[in-house]
Amino acid sequence: MKEIQKIQSKIYNLDELKNKILCWQKENKKIVFTNGCFDIIHRGHVDYLAKAKDLGDILIIGLNTDSSVRNIKGITRPIQDEESRAIILASMQFVDAIVFFSDPTPSSLIKEIVPDVLVKGADYKKEDIVGYDIVTAKGGQIITIEFLEGYSTSNIERKILTEKK
């Protein structure tokens, strides 16, 4: 299989992913889920996602669609389209699966996946994280990860716009 095909094979629709999850569960794999826009990949994203993967065997990323990112971040975002963002994330060795979602929150997606571990940034209180109730009801864990200070897509965007002037 060509390398780009290996990368693309990590991008699933929900039905495909649910089937793959059943295989992973039969192998007793611990499934970790996180979600986000991941617009301009930076060191902070890599650090966060690598730490998320360390919490289990399989790392699944719920990726906001372009329309979802616009609704959350405004009309100037996303900077990169959803396919590009998915390919970049899937190219990371520690990412096992990408699935898109367009709802305002990943709640429906989390209900379908029901991961063993739900991960978000430490800027959230655990009980305020979307999916907290779903995952804890199954006996799963909610874990927050500290962000690497100084790294954010918004900071990069501001820097680019400032330097253009």
Backbone torsions as a table, in degrees:
resi	resn	phi	psi	omega
1	MET	NA	134.1	177.4
2	LYS	-67.1	152.6	-176.3
3	GLU	-58.0	-43.2	-179.1
4	ILE	-64.2	-33.4	177.4
5	GLN	-68.3	-36.3	176.7
6	LYS	-62.6	-42.6	178.8
7	ILE	-64.3	-49.5	-178.3
8	GLN	-62.9	-27.5	-178.8
9	SER	-69.6	-11.3	177.1
10	LYS	-86.3	-5.6	-179.1
11	ILE	-98.4	117.3	-172.0
12	TYR	-117.8	153.4	161.4
13	ASN	-88.0	168.5	-171.5
14	LEU	-61.8	-41.9	-179.3
15	ASP	-63.7	-43.2	177.3
16	GLU	-61.3	-43.2	-178.6
17	LEU	-64.3	-42.1	179.4
18	LYS	-59.8	-39.9	176.7
19	ASN	-65.2	-42.0	179.2
20	LYS	-65.2	-39.4	177.9
21	ILE	-60.4	-40.1	177.6
22	LEU	-59.1	-40.4	176.8
23	CYS	-63.6	-46.7	180.0
24	TRP	-61.9	-40.5	180.0
25	GLN	-64.9	-37.5	177.3
26	LYS	-63.5	-27.5	178.1
27	GLU	-89.7	8.4	-179.9
28	ASN	58.4	36.9	177.8
29	LYS	-81.9	138.3	177.0
30	LYS	-85.8	120.1	-173.5
31	ILE	-99.4	125.2	179.3
32	VAL	-109.4	137.1	178.9
33	PHE	-128.6	137.8	168.5
34	THR	-141.7	169.7	-179.4
35	ASN	-147.0	163.9	177.0
36	GLY	167.5	-177.2	179.9
37	CYS	-86.3	-40.3	178.7
38	PHE	46.3	57.4	-172.3
39	ASP	-73.9	-63.6	175.0
40	ILE	-111.6	107.8	-176.5
41	ILE	-64.8	130.8	-179.7
42	HIS	-138.7	177.0	-176.9
43	ARG	-54.9	-38.0	178.5
44	GLY	-60.8	-40.6	177.1
45	HIS	-63.2	-46.2	-178.3
46	VAL	-60.8	-45.1	178.8
47	ASP	-60.2	-49.1	-178.9
48	TYR	-60.3	-48.5	-176.4
49	LEU	-69.5	-37.6	176.9
50	ALA	-63.1	-41.4	178.1
51	LYS	-66.8	-36.8	177.1
52	ALA	-62.7	-44.4	179.8
53	LYS	-61.7	-35.5	179.5
54	ASP	-61.2	-14.8	-177.4
55	LEU	-86.3	-4.4	-179.5
56	GLY	-167.6	-162.5	-177.5
57	ASP	-98.0	-33.4	-174.3
58	ILE	-125.2	129.1	176.5
59	LEU	-110.9	118.3	177.0
60	ILE	-109.8	133.0	177.0
61	ILE	-112.7	123.9	169.2
62	GLY	-85.7	116.5	-174.7
63	LEU	-107.4	123.5	177.5
64	ASN	-60.8	135.4	174.1
65	THR	-69.8	168.1	179.4
66	ASP	-56.8	-45.0	-178.8
67	SER	-64.8	-37.0	178.2
68	SER	-65.4	-42.4	178.8
69	VAL	-62.1	-43.7	178.9
70	ARG	-59.0	-42.0	179.8
71	ASN	-64.9	-33.2	-178.5
72	ILE	-84.8	-46.5	-168.7
73	LYS	-102.4	-15.2	-179.3
74	GLY	108.3	173.7	-170.7
75	ILE	-69.7	-16.6	179.1
76	THR	-83.3	-4.2	-177.1
77	ARG	-122.8	153.4	3.3
78	PRO	-78.5	158.8	176.0
79	ILE	-79.2	-39.0	176.3
80	GLN	-108.9	143.0	-179.0
81	ASP	-70.9	163.5	-173.8
82	GLU	-60.9	-37.5	179.4
83	GLU	-64.6	-42.3	178.5
84	SER	-64.1	-44.1	179.9
85	ARG	-62.2	-40.4	-179.9
86	ALA	-65.5	-43.7	179.9
87	ILE	-62.3	-43.8	-180.0
88	ILE	-62.5	-46.6	179.0
89	LEU	-63.8	-42.9	-178.3
90	ALA	-66.5	-21.6	179.0
91	SER	-74.4	-13.3	178.4
92	MET	-75.0	130.2	-174.6
93	GLN	-60.6	-28.0	-175.7
94	PHE	-91.8	0.0	176.6
95	VAL	-94.7	128.0	-177.6
96	ASP	-101.6	-28.8	-177.1
97	ALA	-156.9	144.8	174.6
98	ILE	-124.2	136.6	174.0
99	VAL	-139.2	135.9	-179.2
100	PHE	-82.7	150.8	168.6
101	PHE	-143.8	145.7	-176.8
102	SER	-117.8	-3.9	177.4
103	ASP	-67.4	160.3	178.5
104	PRO	-58.5	-29.6	177.0
105	THR	-133.1	163.9	178.3
106	PRO	-85.2	17.1	-175.4
107	SER	-53.9	-49.7	-179.5
108	SER	-62.1	-40.0	179.1
109	LEU	-64.5	-44.1	179.0
110	ILE	-63.7	-37.0	176.8
111	LYS	-61.3	-36.0	179.8
112	GLU	-76.0	-39.4	-174.9
113	ILE	-84.5	-41.2	-174.4
114	VAL	42.5	72.1	-178.4
115	PRO	-70.4	163.6	175.4
116	ASP	-77.2	-31.3	-179.5
117	VAL	-134.5	129.2	175.4
118	LEU	-110.3	125.9	-174.3
119	VAL	-120.1	137.0	171.6
120	LYS	-143.3	172.7	178.3
121	GLY	-69.6	156.0	-177.3
122	ALA	-71.2	-0.1	174.5
123	ASP	-77.3	-4.0	176.7
124	TYR	-105.4	146.7	166.4
125	LYS	-81.4	139.2	-176.6
126	LYS	-51.5	-45.8	-176.1
127	GLU	-72.1	-10.9	177.3
128	ASP	-94.9	-5.2	-178.1
129	ILE	-74.2	130.0	177.3
130	VAL	-59.2	126.4	-179.0
131	GLY	100.4	-6.3	179.7
132	TYR	-51.2	-49.9	-176.8
133	ASP	-64.2	-39.2	-177.9
134	ILE	-66.5	-48.7	-175.2
135	VAL	-71.7	-43.0	-178.8
136	THR	-69.2	-31.4	178.1
137	ALA	-62.6	-29.1	178.2
138	LYS	-87.1	-4.9	-178.1
139	GLY	91.1	12.2	179.3
140	GLY	-81.1	175.1	-177.7
141	GLN	-108.1	149.0	170.7
142	ILE	-113.7	122.5	-177.6
143	ILE	-128.8	134.8	175.6
144	THR	-106.7	146.4	-178.2
145	ILE	-121.9	131.7	176.0
146	GLU	-64.5	138.2	176.0
147	PHE	-79.4	151.1	174.2
148	LEU	-74.1	116.3	-172.9
149	GLU	-60.0	137.4	175.1
150	GLY	91.1	-1.9	-178.4
151	TYR	-115.9	117.3	174.3
152	SER	-159.0	153.2	177.6
153	THR	-63.1	-38.5	179.3
154	SER	-61.7	-40.9	177.1
155	ASN	-63.0	-41.8	179.0
156	ILE	-63.7	-44.4	179.6
157	GLU	-60.7	-44.8	178.3
158	ARG	-61.7	-41.8	180.0
159	LYS	-62.6	-44.4	178.7
160	ILE	-62.2	-45.9	-178.3
161	LEU	-66.4	-36.6	178.9
162	THR	-67.7	-41.9	-178.1
163	GLU	-71.7	-22.2	178.0
164	LYS	-68.7	-26.3	-173.4
165	LYS	-76.0	NA	NA
